[in-house]
Amino acid sequence: MSTASKVIFFILLFLISAIDIHAAPPEPKTIKTLTDYSRELGSAAIFLETAFGNEQQQIAVGIANKQKKIKAHVQAPFPIGSTTKVFVGVALFQLIESGKLSLDTTLNTFYPEEQIRQLANYQGKNYFDEVTVGMLMQHTSGFIDYLNIYKDPAKALDIYTKNGDHYRFENIIGLAEKFGDAHFKPGAKFSYCNTGYIILGDIIQKVSGEDWRDYVQTHILDILGMKHTYFGTRLSQELQAQIPQGYFAGKPVSMPFSLASSAGEMVSTVDDLRIFIDAWGSSKLYKDPKTLKQQMTKGFHLMSSIVSNISYGYSIMKIGNSFGHGGQTFGFQSFMATDLDNNKSYALGINEAKSDAMALYMNIAGIHYAFDVPSSKKKHAD
């Protein structure tokens, strides 16, 4: 670091009261990026951990609880939302390795007669027997997404919180079913769908004999020593008290963890998320290196018709040359990623839902949106 950079760094530390830094100090540019974004969000708490080889950098800026005036700190556990999906995906690939199912296993294997089959009604025909585990993982089932049916987060939050906080599998599937037919024939295109991951959590239990939470705990969290990662529906009062307040447009909010379940109920820290994504990228969670290669190279669909460098595969996103996943609850956003080409990894958390953790990650990592997708590439990005 140059002399000028050091001066800027210490000035920033002096000016920013709500800052908590551990391990190797981050570059002044990173601190400024985070503090500027925090201010734009009304002093939102932002947690960041980066790793470059064996060197970790940690920083937290902003306010974890505005009412109680509690500053952000990097050890804070926070809801990670849909980042949970990568854990579910790893669990499924582990079960695939053990020969208990495959990406092509159809859902009628597990639900031969149940009402859940109505999710695959499309233009007067039912396609449930054609829907596969792989389609649910890559969001190509066409099913209604129960969490986004209202197209208005504020309205959805009001409705869901009034309904109570004890959502079960049947309740969630019912939420999706009552809003009509599927969007399209299974496998036709990509459309993000939380409903699919609720079903995948149930499939893990059917195949392994363990609740999906117990499976993830035993086969992922315990293996990696992730002692600060939890399941929202199982949090003790003591742990709940450690979670920063979540906000939506500056308003304190709280989403029932049971509503998210295997689509997004997990709680973690930036340190644990970084440990996980590093382990995933080095294939420590699979017995066969070919499993990771398959997850990194197969089944990708562009997430936007106008952006060519962000795509979604089997429970993982590809952003430029990095792999990761983001998450959003009604009060938090998260993102974790690993750039294997440059031996870098990142984990982010923000306690303001009206933010964009992926965009912030891309800014920090120096990744730019690639616009103007050629028409021949708009559907797939394998």
Secondary structure as GFF3:
##gff-version 3
##sequence-region A 1 382
A	DSSP	alpha_helix	3	15	.	.	.	ID=ss1
A	DSSP	beta_strand	19	23	.	.	.	ID=ss2
A	DSSP	alpha_helix	28	40	.	.	.	ID=ss3
A	DSSP	beta_strand	46	52	.	.	.	ID=ss4
A	DSSP	beta_strand	55	61	.	.	.	ID=ss5
A	DSSP	beta_strand	63	65	.	.	.	ID=ss6
A	DSSP	beta_strand	70	71	.	.	.	ID=ss7
A	DSSP	beta_strand	78	79	.	.	.	ID=ss8
A	DSSP	three_ten_helix	81	83	.	.	.	ID=ss9
A	DSSP	alpha_helix	84	97	.	.	.	ID=ss10
A	DSSP	three_ten_helix	107	109	.	.	.	ID=ss11
A	DSSP	three_ten_helix	115	120	.	.	.	ID=ss12
A	DSSP	beta_strand	121	122	.	.	.	ID=ss13
A	DSSP	beta_strand	125	126	.	.	.	ID=ss14
A	DSSP	three_ten_helix	128	130	.	.	.	ID=ss15
A	DSSP	alpha_helix	133	138	.	.	.	ID=ss16
A	DSSP	alpha_helix	153	162	.	.	.	ID=ss17
A	DSSP	alpha_helix	169	177	.	.	.	ID=ss18
A	DSSP	alpha_helix	194	208	.	.	.	ID=ss19
A	DSSP	alpha_helix	212	216	.	.	.	ID=ss20
A	DSSP	pi_helix	217	221	.	.	.	ID=ss21
A	DSSP	alpha_helix	222	224	.	.	.	ID=ss22
A	DSSP	beta_strand	230	231	.	.	.	ID=ss23
A	DSSP	three_ten_helix	232	234	.	.	.	ID=ss24
A	DSSP	alpha_helix	237	242	.	.	.	ID=ss25
A	DSSP	beta_strand	246	248	.	.	.	ID=ss26
A	DSSP	beta_strand	251	253	.	.	.	ID=ss27
A	DSSP	alpha_helix	257	260	.	.	.	ID=ss28
A	DSSP	three_ten_helix	261	263	.	.	.	ID=ss29
A	DSSP	beta_strand	266	268	.	.	.	ID=ss30
A	DSSP	alpha_helix	270	281	.	.	.	ID=ss31
A	DSSP	alpha_helix	289	297	.	.	.	ID=ss32
A	DSSP	beta_strand	301	302	.	.	.	ID=ss33
A	DSSP	beta_strand	310	312	.	.	.	ID=ss34
A	DSSP	beta_strand	317	319	.	.	.	ID=ss35
A	DSSP	beta_strand	322	328	.	.	.	ID=ss36
A	DSSP	beta_strand	333	339	.	.	.	ID=ss37
A	DSSP	beta_strand	344	350	.	.	.	ID=ss38
A	DSSP	alpha_helix	357	365	.	.	.	ID=ss39
A	DSSP	three_ten_helix	375	377	.	.	.	ID=ss40
###
